[in-house]
Amino acid sequence: MDSIEQRRAVLKSMFGRTPSPMSQAPQAQGAPAPEYVRPARQRPVVDLPGPDEADLVKTEVRTCIAQRQSRRQFSEAPLTLAELAWLLWATQGLRRNDGGVPRWRTVPSAGARHPFETYVAAWRIDGLSQDTIYRYMPATHQLETLATVEDLAARVVEASCNQQWIGRAAGAVLWACVPARSEYRYGLDAVKLCLLDAGHIAQNLYLAAEAIDAGVCGVGAYDQDAIDHLLDLDGRDEMIVYYSPVGKNGRL
Ligand SMILES: Cc1cc2nc3c(=O)[nH]c(=O)nc-3n(C[C@H](O)[C@H](O)[C@H](O)COP(=O)(O)O)c2cc1C
């Protein structure tokens, strides 16, 4: 079992050092850059509505910031595909198209490395199959269909310390880190930068959800192996770092 002292040493080791290990990073050594997103395989894709198509946004940004809170009450109504698409665009979508390279997104990322893949676990989202896992493809604003998992909501709850409220959402958006993308530029410092990137993504989710009266709540309490296994991630080259249930806001 780790001690607090050991954990603090791990934390401090993430803060970087001088000289920065960037000089030993693959980019400085002239290695080829890793891909920005995993390419789609031959699987069915779902085209998503663009962020402006559904005229969803009703709340100006000051109110979104002032009212933002972690929401764990959801309406029983399904989330619409347009609402999900808006949340995906706000968290990982493109703000500028760079010849098909998904480099300039709605969130910042250290060195524009964008080390995250976004997965959607859907159990009550209109236009998506129930109990199905998808992957968001930012360059084309599509979802790639990955797998069907029986009782998906219950499996996510189980992997998340049995937080029952999660199962009452319409689904979940999960962020998996591909460390090599950030390590390419930052070497050992990538670990810190990946976590900082995750914070930016999640905050955009919170504010974008508030703008359309959806509910989200960051989840860090989950069993790492269980959640990685559910998403079929190896936990080494790709691992879940953070996620949020999503649903229509059910505030009383
Ligand atoms: C990194 C992180 C992990 C979190 N994990 C959980 C979680 O597993 N379960 C939960 O119910 N809330 C979780 N939360 C939500 C916090 O409990 C919440 O942000 C905090 O109570 C403040 O409330 P507010 O977001 O409404 O201001 C998490 C928040 C963050 C930022």
The ligand as a Tripos MOL2 file, in Angstrom:
@<TRIPOS>MOLECULE
LIG
   31    33     1     0     0
SMALL
NO_CHARGES

@<TRIPOS>ATOM
      1 C1        -11.7480   15.7650  -10.3590 C.3       1 LIG1
      2 C2        -13.1480   15.6450   -9.8090 C.ar      1 LIG1
      3 C3        -13.6500   14.4150   -9.4580 C.ar      1 LIG1
      4 C4        -14.9520   14.3000   -8.9740 C.ar      1 LIG1
      5 N1        -15.4580   13.0630   -8.7030 N.ar      1 LIG1
      6 C5        -16.7290   12.9500   -8.2740 C.ar      1 LIG1
      7 C6        -17.3040   11.6680   -8.0640 C.ar      1 LIG1
      8 O1        -16.6800   10.6280   -8.2870 O.2       1 LIG1
      9 N2        -18.5840   11.6230   -7.6250 N.ar      1 LIG1
     10 C7        -19.3340   12.7520   -7.4100 C.ar      1 LIG1
     11 O2        -20.4990   12.6260   -7.0350 O.2       1 LIG1
     12 N3        -18.8110   13.9850   -7.6260 N.ar      1 LIG1
     13 C8        -17.5520   14.1140   -8.0610 C.ar      1 LIG1
     14 N4        -17.0220   15.3590   -8.3120 N.ar      1 LIG1
     15 C9        -17.8680   16.5590   -8.1460 C.3       1 LIG1
     16 C10       -17.4930   17.3120   -6.8700 C.3       1 LIG1
     17 O3        -18.0220   16.6040   -5.7680 O.3       1 LIG1
     18 C11       -18.0560   18.7390   -6.9610 C.3       1 LIG1
     19 O4        -17.3980   19.4440   -7.9740 O.3       1 LIG1
     20 C12       -17.8870   19.4920   -5.6330 C.3       1 LIG1
     21 O5        -18.6750   18.9150   -4.6200 O.3       1 LIG1
     22 C13       -18.2600   20.9470   -5.7670 C.3       1 LIG1
     23 O6        -19.5920   21.0540   -6.2050 O.3       1 LIG1
     24 P1        -19.9750   21.8880   -7.5050 P.3       1 LIG1
     25 O7        -19.2620   21.2610   -8.6800 O.co2     1 LIG1
     26 O8        -21.4710   21.7600   -7.6310 O.co2     1 LIG1
     27 O9        -19.5290   23.2990   -7.3080 O.co2     1 LIG1
     28 C14       -15.7490   15.4690   -8.7980 C.ar      1 LIG1
     29 C15       -15.2220   16.7040   -9.1470 C.ar      1 LIG1
     30 C16       -13.9520   16.8090   -9.6640 C.ar      1 LIG1
     31 C17       -13.4410   18.1720  -10.0810 C.3       1 LIG1
@<TRIPOS>BOND
     1     1     2 1
     2     2     3 ar
     3     2    30 ar
     4     3     4 ar
     5     4     5 ar
     6     4    28 ar
     7     5     6 ar
     8     6     7 ar
     9     6    13 1
    10     7     8 2
    11     7     9 ar
    12     9    10 ar
    13    10    11 2
    14    10    12 ar
    15    12    13 ar
    16    13    14 ar
    17    14    15 1
    18    14    28 ar
    19    15    16 1
    20    16    17 1
    21    16    18 1
    22    18    19 1
    23    18    20 1
    24    20    21 1
    25    20    22 1
    26    22    23 1
    27    23    24 1
    28    24    25 2
    29    24    26 1
    30    24    27 1
    31    28    29 ar
    32    29    30 ar
    33    30    31 1
@<TRIPOS>SUBSTRUCTURE
     1 LIG1         1 GROUP 0 **** ****
